[in-house]
């Protein structure tokens, strides 16, 4: 089994709780880079989701201006369209979508398993029907690795089974063991020289299963570890509690990634728990639906109360939408279904998320994170407006 490349993960500052458990931390790691130019990723950070090779509504010049460090692509979607081998023939995902920064690809496991009624899971893999044309396909751990190798992403996620919620302990344990076996099999596929692998810890809301999964996964030579199987229907309180329980079970000398969790409060609590990387479609999806995040809470821009508001969306934000346009104009664009609405709203929401992570990193480095959290929650008391 090939040993990971090693990311040289460095913890610059870490905060310990009253029991001496390491929690919130500011760090950095280095990826080899597809063109031989290493990428340095500062943590904690949020990774915008570009499922099909695009962060909806934005160019990659936009993402550079927003200072996005890592973006996501999805193995399942890119496999179906345009096809991983086509992407490889066209120079790999970086060249295909003109992004010269790091890319993480999800294994496709979550998307496949979320196709309720369209899949059949067994120990070897999963057979599923395409959501595009109904055609039948078969994913295995090995194929997921081969697809991600062809795409040429920088961080390759192990193929996993995400159990449903709610589910019995026996169902969750079976998915956990399958995930472990698939992770081991994935190492049989050699990746490209610049690619690193992250393993995924499962176990649902069962603490004993999370402990076992973390112990078993930690014995494999992954370069980083993710917490999977959360934010799939359980309450935010339960999700945060399990993330807080699981984070210190993972190796402290490697990056920790909480998958698919994205409310601002969840990011704050995830960072407080000691997690380094986050992703979610929430900022981009909510932007397209007119739900905007601000330093004072969420704004529903389609609300008629903003029809004649000359205020900027968020006085503390320096994004394009806040610098140049009023709430009234942003509302007009949204209710008129203008394409510019989705673009400006997306720029704003991602600015908010990426700035939020930078502020947390600075607060950790300056040893004022606890006070920063108090201010964050105080500003969000009137959350939905």
C-alpha positions as a printed Julia matrix, in Angstrom:
385×3 Matrix{Float64}:
   0.0    0.0     0.0
   1.53   3.27   -1.15
   2.28   5.76    1.61
   0.77   9.23    1.19
   2.83  12.09   -0.16
   2.6   14.01    3.09
   1.29  17.58    3.16
   3.63  18.96    5.79
   0.61  20.1     7.78
   1.65  22.69   10.34
  -0.46  23.95   13.21
   0.46  27.59   13.76
  -1.8   28.18   16.75
  -4.24  25.92   18.57
  -6.76  26.55   21.32
  -7.31  23.88   23.98
 -10.52  23.36   25.92
 -10.85  23.05   29.69
 -10.04  19.32   29.5
  -6.86  19.93   27.54
  -8.31  18.68   24.26
  -6.98  20.51   21.23
  -9.78  22.37   19.48
  -9.77  25.42   17.16
  -6.56  25.66   15.18
  -4.97  27.78   12.47
  -2.64  25.9    10.19
  -1.33  25.41    6.68
  -0.42  22.59    4.33
   1.18  22.29    0.92
  -0.08  20.45   -2.16
   2.42  19.42   -4.86
   0.52  21.14   -7.66
  -0.34  19.72  -11.08
   2.19  21.93  -12.87
   4.95  21.4   -10.31
   4.15  24.71   -8.59
   3.15  23.92   -5.0
  -0.05  25.31   -3.53
  -0.09  26.51    0.07
  -3.5   26.25    1.74
  -4.14  28.22    4.91
  -6.7   26.81    7.34
  -9.41  26.98    8.42
 -10.94  27.58    5.0
 -14.16  27.12    3.06
 -14.09  25.45   -0.36
 -16.68  26.7    -2.91
 -18.48  23.9    -4.72
 -18.04  23.66   -8.48
 -19.93  20.4    -8.98
 -19.74  20.12  -12.76
 -16.54  22.08  -13.26
 -18.03  25.48  -12.53
 -19.07  27.46   -9.48
 -22.46  28.49  -10.81
 -22.62  32.07  -12.03
 -18.93  32.88  -11.56
 -15.8   32.85  -13.67
 -12.58  31.62  -12.19
 -11.22  35.16  -12.31
 -14.06  35.97   -9.9
 -12.93  33.17   -7.6
  -9.37  34.43   -7.63
 -10.58  37.9    -6.65
 -12.55  36.32   -3.83
  -9.32  34.59   -2.72
 -10.82  31.1    -2.85
  -8.04  28.65   -2.03
  -9.59  25.31   -3.05
 -12.67  24.49   -5.12
 -14.6   21.24   -5.48
 -15.54  19.14   -8.47
 -17.73  16.05   -8.33
 -16.71  12.66   -9.65
 -20.26  11.45  -10.28
 -21.36  14.48  -12.3
 -18.13  14.81  -14.29
 -18.14  11.09  -15.04
 -21.63  11.35  -16.54
 -21.0   14.62  -18.35
 -18.67  15.44  -20.11
 -16.85  12.2   -19.13
 -13.61  11.8   -17.21
 -11.63  10.45  -20.16
 -12.66  13.43  -22.26
 -11.52  15.77  -19.52
  -8.2   13.92  -19.36
  -7.73  14.19  -23.15
  -8.36  17.92  -22.87
  -5.56  18.36  -20.33
  -7.24  17.53  -17.04
  -9.76  19.39  -14.93
  -7.47  22.35  -14.17
  -6.92  23.14  -17.83
 -10.47  22.21  -18.84
 -12.02  24.8   -16.56
  -9.11  27.28  -16.53
  -8.47  27.09  -12.79
  -4.84  27.1   -11.67
  -5.51  26.54   -7.97
  -6.17  23.37   -5.97
  -9.16  21.14   -6.73
 -10.74  18.56   -4.45
 -12.98  15.94   -6.04
 -15.69  14.19   -4.06
 -15.65  10.46   -4.76
 -19.23  10.49   -6.03
 -20.35   8.27   -3.19
 -22.8   10.71   -1.64
 -24.43  11.54   -4.98
 -24.79   7.89   -5.94
 -26.25   6.88   -2.57
 -28.64   9.86   -2.53
 -30.35   8.51   -5.66
 -33.0    6.72   -3.64
 -34.7    4.04   -5.68
 -32.13   4.33   -8.47
 -29.27   2.36   -6.94
 -28.32  -1.07   -5.63
 -25.48  -1.32   -3.12
 -23.39  -4.42   -2.45
 -19.94  -5.12   -1.02
 -18.26  -4.65   -4.38
 -19.81  -1.28   -5.22
 -23.04   0.31   -6.35
 -25.15   0.03   -9.49
 -27.17   3.14  -10.27
 -29.21   4.89  -12.9
 -28.12   8.24  -14.28
 -30.29  11.15  -13.19
 -29.71  12.57  -16.7
 -30.95   9.83  -19.0
 -31.72   6.8   -16.85
 -28.77   4.78  -18.19
 -27.28   2.15  -15.86
 -23.77   2.51  -14.43
 -21.58   0.71  -11.91
 -19.25   2.44   -9.44
 -16.6    0.64   -7.43
 -13.87   2.01   -5.23
 -11.34   1.3    -7.95
 -13.37   3.07  -10.64
 -13.86   6.12   -8.44
 -10.08   6.35   -8.05
  -9.56   5.89  -11.79
 -12.04   8.65  -12.6
 -10.41  11.04  -10.13
  -6.98  10.14  -11.49
  -8.18  11.02  -15.0
  -9.7   14.29  -13.79
  -6.34  15.16  -12.23
  -7.68  16.8    -9.08
  -5.25  17.6    -6.27
  -7.19  16.01   -3.4
  -8.86  12.68   -4.13
 -11.57  11.46   -1.77
 -11.96   7.78   -0.92
 -15.14   6.08   -2.12
 -17.53   5.73    0.82
 -21.06   4.74    1.69
 -23.05   7.44    3.41
 -25.82   5.76    5.45
 -29.25   7.38    5.61
 -30.67   9.21    8.6
 -32.24   7.9    10.68
 -30.73   4.41   10.52
 -30.19   1.56   12.95
 -26.77   0.89   14.43
 -26.47  -2.28   12.34
 -27.18  -0.37    9.11
 -24.67   2.34    9.98
 -22.07  -0.24   11.01
 -22.45  -2.09    7.71
 -21.91   1.16    5.78
 -18.91   1.97    7.98
 -17.27  -1.41    7.32
 -17.98  -1.15    3.61
 -16.36   2.29    3.6
 -13.27   0.84    5.27
 -12.94  -2.0     2.79
 -13.47   0.33   -0.16
 -10.82   2.67    1.25
  -8.32  -0.18    1.37
  -9.16  -1.28   -2.17
  -8.76   2.26   -3.45
  -5.05   2.16   -2.64
  -4.61  -0.48   -5.34
  -5.11   2.28   -7.91
  -2.03   4.43   -8.33
  -2.76   8.12   -8.68
  -0.86  10.81  -10.54
   2.25  12.18   -8.89
   0.64  15.39   -7.67
  -2.47  13.8    -6.16
  -3.1   13.16   -2.46
  -5.81  11.06   -0.82
  -8.23  11.76    2.0
 -10.09   9.03    3.87
 -13.63   9.4     5.19
 -14.78   8.49    8.7
 -18.38   7.28    8.97
 -20.44   6.05   11.93
 -23.57   8.19   11.91
 -24.6    9.48   15.32
 -23.2    6.46   17.16
 -20.15   7.43   19.21
 -18.78   3.88   19.45
 -18.92   3.51   15.66
 -17.24   6.88   15.13
 -14.43   5.78   17.45
 -13.95   2.5    15.58
 -14.12   4.15   12.16
 -11.6    6.82   13.14
  -9.21   4.22   14.59
  -9.44   1.99   11.52
  -9.12   4.79    8.98
  -6.22   6.39   10.84
  -4.19   3.22   10.29
  -4.32   3.76    6.52
  -1.77   6.07    4.84
  -4.13   8.89    3.96
  -2.88  12.47    3.68
  -5.96  13.87    5.4
  -9.25  12.75    6.89
 -12.87  13.78    6.44
 -15.92  13.43    8.66
 -18.75  12.14    6.49
 -22.36  11.18    7.09
 -23.44  14.39    8.83
 -25.9   17.12    7.83
 -28.13  14.55    6.13
 -31.33  15.2     8.08
 -30.34  15.31   11.74
 -30.76  18.51   13.73
 -27.95  21.09   13.67
 -27.41  20.44   17.37
 -26.86  16.71   16.84
 -24.59  17.37   13.86
 -22.45  19.82   15.82
 -22.26  17.48   18.79
 -21.01  14.59   16.65
 -18.51  16.79   14.78
 -17.19  17.99   18.13
 -16.91  14.38   19.33
 -15.24  13.07   16.17
 -12.69  15.79   15.38
 -10.19  14.96   18.17
 -10.36  11.27   17.19
  -8.63  12.1    13.91
  -4.85  12.44   13.58
  -3.78  15.86   14.79
  -0.95  16.14   12.27
  -3.2   15.95    9.19
  -5.98  18.18    7.83
  -9.54  17.5     9.0
 -12.44  18.07    6.62
 -16.15  18.26    7.55
 -18.05  17.35    4.41
 -21.14  19.14    3.15
 -21.81  21.26    6.23
 -22.39  24.9     5.56
 -24.55  27.15    7.75
 -22.35  29.95    9.1
 -23.08  28.74   12.63
 -21.99  25.24   11.67
 -18.71  26.54   10.27
 -18.05  28.45   13.48
 -18.81  25.41   15.63
 -16.79  23.19   13.31
 -13.76  25.42   13.61
 -14.25  25.55   17.37
 -14.21  21.72   17.32
 -10.83  21.63   15.55
 -11.86  21.14   11.91
  -9.84  22.74    9.1
 -11.77  22.37    5.82
 -15.42  22.84    4.89
 -17.59  22.78    1.79
 -21.27  23.21    1.05
 -23.57  24.31   -1.77
 -25.49  26.52    0.67
 -23.9   29.9    -0.15
 -24.28  29.45   -3.91
 -27.68  27.72   -3.86
 -29.13  30.2    -1.38
 -27.78  33.05   -3.47
 -29.79  31.86   -6.46
 -32.88  31.69   -4.21
 -32.43  35.2    -2.84
 -31.18  34.19    0.62
 -28.15  36.33    1.43
 -25.79  36.12    4.4
 -24.64  39.32    6.08
 -22.69  40.27    9.18
 -26.02  40.98   10.93
 -27.82  37.83    9.79
 -29.64  36.54    6.74
 -31.5   38.8     4.32
 -34.33  37.54    2.14
 -33.8   39.96   -0.74
 -37.18  39.22   -2.37
 -38.94  40.72    0.66
 -41.04  43.73   -0.39
 -39.6   45.76    2.5
 -36.47  46.28    0.36
 -38.37  47.7    -2.64
 -37.22  51.24   -1.91
 -34.21  50.61    0.28
 -31.16  52.6    -0.77
 -29.0   50.8     1.78
 -26.19  48.53    0.74
 -26.72  44.86    1.5
 -24.01  44.7     4.17
 -22.04  47.78    5.28
 -19.22  45.52    6.48
 -18.82  43.78    3.11
 -16.54  45.01    0.3
 -17.88  42.75   -2.47
 -19.08  44.06   -5.81
 -22.76  43.74   -4.86
 -22.31  45.74   -1.65
 -19.98  48.38   -3.09
 -22.11  49.42   -6.04
 -25.73  48.38   -5.58
 -28.62  49.01   -3.21
 -30.92  46.46   -1.66
 -33.71  47.84   -3.83
 -31.71  47.13   -6.99
 -30.73  43.66   -5.85
 -34.39  42.94   -5.12
 -35.4   44.29   -8.54
 -32.9   41.98  -10.25
 -34.17  38.98   -8.3
 -37.9   39.49   -8.83
 -37.24  40.32  -12.51
 -35.3   37.03  -12.84
 -32.33  38.82  -14.3
 -29.19  36.69  -14.72
 -27.16  39.37  -12.97
 -29.07  38.61   -9.77
 -27.6   35.12   -9.39
 -24.13  36.4   -10.18
 -24.11  39.3    -7.71
 -25.81  37.26   -4.99
 -23.29  34.45   -5.42
 -20.35  36.84   -5.3
 -21.74  38.3    -2.08
 -22.47  35.0    -0.32
 -19.07  33.52   -1.16
 -17.39  36.74   -0.06
 -19.22  36.42    3.23
 -18.18  32.78    3.71
 -14.55  33.24    2.73
 -14.25  36.39    4.85
 -15.84  34.55    7.78
 -13.12  31.9     7.59
 -10.37  34.52    7.36
 -11.74  36.29   10.42
 -11.77  33.05   12.39
  -8.21  32.27   11.33
  -7.05  35.73   12.41
  -8.88  35.44   15.73
  -7.23  32.07   16.45
  -3.79  33.38   15.54
  -4.32  36.4    17.79
  -5.7   34.27   20.65
  -9.08  36.03   20.75
 -11.27  33.35   19.2
 -13.61  32.94   22.2
 -14.36  36.65   22.23
 -14.83  36.64   18.46
 -17.44  33.88   18.76
 -19.42  35.9    21.29
 -19.48  38.85   18.9
 -20.49  36.62   16.0
 -23.55  35.27   17.8
 -24.47  38.66   19.23
 -24.62  40.08   15.69
 -26.86  37.25   14.5
 -29.65  37.47   17.06
 -32.09  38.73   14.42
 -31.08  36.1    11.9
 -33.86  36.07    9.29
 -35.0   39.45    7.98
